[in-house]
């Protein structure tokens, strides 16, 4: 079973820290959560490149504003048709 806490970051997390989490995680994605662990969005290394680094952000900048806020979430019982 996946420990989702290991791939969670907050919007204030640095791009560098988030890239390390993505690289070390089995899903190759980070889940962005607020201080109450409420889901805010997702972030992939491609998002970081396209929305961050290619637009002039540095590795020390936060991920705020570059993560995907339009992610679809479901549970195990959700069918493909329902998605």
C-alpha positions as CSV (number, residue, x, y, z in Angstrom):
1,X,0.0,0.0,0.0
2,X,1.2,3.5,-0.8
3,X,2.0,5.9,2.0
4,X,0.5,9.1,0.5
5,X,1.9,11.2,3.2
6,X,5.4,10.7,1.7
7,X,4.3,12.4,-1.5
8,X,2.4,15.4,0.0
9,X,3.8,18.9,-0.2
10,X,2.4,22.3,0.6
11,X,2.2,25.3,-1.8
12,X,5.0,26.9,0.1
13,X,7.3,24.0,-0.6
14,X,10.3,24.7,-2.8
15,X,10.5,23.4,-6.3
16,X,13.8,21.6,-5.4
17,X,12.2,19.8,-2.4
18,X,9.1,18.8,-4.5
19,X,11.3,17.5,-7.3
20,X,13.1,15.3,-4.8
21,X,9.8,14.0,-3.5
22,X,8.6,13.2,-7.0
23,X,11.8,11.5,-7.9
24,X,11.7,9.3,-4.8
25,X,8.0,8.5,-4.8
26,X,6.6,5.4,-6.5
27,X,3.8,7.4,-8.3
28,X,6.2,10.1,-9.8
29,X,3.8,12.8,-8.7
30,X,3.3,15.1,-5.7
31,X,0.0,15.7,-4.0
32,X,-0.4,19.4,-2.9
33,X,-2.2,19.8,0.4
34,X,-2.9,22.7,2.8
35,X,-1.9,22.8,6.4
36,X,-5.0,20.7,7.3
37,X,-4.0,18.1,4.7
38,X,-6.9,19.0,2.4
39,X,-6.2,18.2,-1.2
40,X,-5.4,21.2,-3.4
41,X,-3.9,19.7,-6.5
42,X,-1.2,17.6,-8.1
43,X,2.3,18.4,-9.5
44,X,4.5,16.4,-11.9
45,X,8.0,17.0,-13.0
46,X,6.5,18.1,-16.4
47,X,4.4,20.8,-14.6
48,X,7.5,22.0,-12.9
49,X,9.4,22.3,-16.2
50,X,6.5,23.9,-18.1
51,X,5.0,26.2,-15.5
52,X,8.0,26.9,-13.4
53,X,11.5,26.6,-14.7
54,X,10.8,27.5,-18.3
55,X,9.0,30.6,-17.0
56,X,12.0,31.8,-15.0
57,X,11.4,30.3,-11.6
58,X,14.4,29.0,-9.6
59,X,14.7,25.8,-7.7
60,X,14.4,27.8,-4.4
61,X,11.0,29.3,-5.4
62,X,7.8,27.8,-4.1
63,X,5.4,25.6,-6.1
64,X,2.6,28.0,-5.4
65,X,0.9,28.8,-8.7
66,X,2.5,26.0,-10.8
67,X,0.5,23.0,-9.6
68,X,-2.6,21.6,-11.2
69,X,-5.7,22.6,-9.3
70,X,-8.1,20.9,-11.8
71,X,-7.2,17.3,-10.7
72,X,-10.0,14.7,-10.6
73,X,-10.1,12.5,-7.5
74,X,-12.0,9.3,-6.8
75,X,-12.0,6.3,-4.6
76,X,-11.5,2.7,-5.5
77,X,-15.2,2.1,-6.0
78,X,-15.5,4.8,-8.7
79,X,-16.0,3.3,-12.2
80,X,-14.4,4.6,-15.4
81,X,-17.9,5.6,-16.5
82,X,-18.4,7.7,-13.4
83,X,-15.1,9.5,-14.0
